[in-house]
Amino acid sequence: MSDLKRLLCIVRHTPGWRVEPTRGGHWRCIPPDPHAPIVIAASSPSDVMARRALEAQLRRAGLDLGGRATS
């Protein structure tokens, strides 16, 4: 399983979070807090920095990764 799929799986199974495909082929991660930002993920991030940036955006939106490694 790719890092992106693993991370989206974590988001999808976190209570209150939703993951939806966009019409452009990206993924929309919607947090349970209506005031938190919606996070858009590329369908295939090209490098490690893209994955880390996505993880940081998800944390800022309120997702607790709890030290879980996605790689």
C-alpha positions in Angstrom: 0.0 0.0 0.0 1.3 3.4 -0.9 2.0 6.1 1.7 -0.9 8.2 0.3 -3.4 5.3 0.5 -2.2 4.5 4.0 -2.6 8.1 5.1 -6.0 8.4 3.5 -7.1 5.1 5.2 -6.1 6.6 8.6 -8.1 9.8 7.8 -11.1 7.8 6.6 -11.2 5.6 9.8 -10.9 8.6 12.1 -14.3 9.4 13.7 -15.9 12.5 12.1 -13.5 12.8 9.2 -14.7 12.3 5.6 -12.6 11.6 2.5 -14.1 12.3 -0.9 -12.7 12.3 -4.4 -12.8 15.6 -6.3 -13.8 15.9 -10.0 -10.1 16.6 -10.8 -8.8 13.3 -9.4 -7.6 14.7 -6.0 -8.9 13.8 -2.5 -10.8 16.1 -0.3 -10.3 15.4 3.5 -13.1 17.1 5.5 -12.5 17.5 9.2 -15.4 17.2 11.7 -14.8 20.8 12.9 -16.7 23.1 10.5 -14.2 25.9 11.2 -11.1 23.8 10.4 -9.7 23.9 6.9 -10.6 21.3 4.3 -7.4 19.6 3.1 -6.9 18.7 -0.6 -4.5 15.8 -1.3 -2.9 15.1 -4.7 -3.9 11.8 -6.1 -0.2 10.8 -6.2 2.2 12.9 -4.3 5.5 12.8 -6.1 8.0 12.9 -3.2 8.5 12.5 0.6 8.2 16.2 1.2 4.7 16.2 -0.4 3.6 13.5 2.0 5.1 15.3 5.0 3.4 18.5 3.9 0.0 16.7 3.6 0.5 15.2 7.1 1.3 18.7 8.5 -1.9 20.1 6.8 -4.0 17.3 8.3 -2.5 18.0 11.8 -3.3 21.7 11.4 -6.9 20.7 10.5 -7.2 18.8 13.7 -6.2 15.2 12.8 -4.3 13.4 15.6 -1.9 11.0 13.9 -0.7 10.1 17.4 2.8 9.2 16.3 1.6 6.7 13.7 4.1 6.3 11.0 2.7 6.4 7.5 5.7 5.1 5.8 
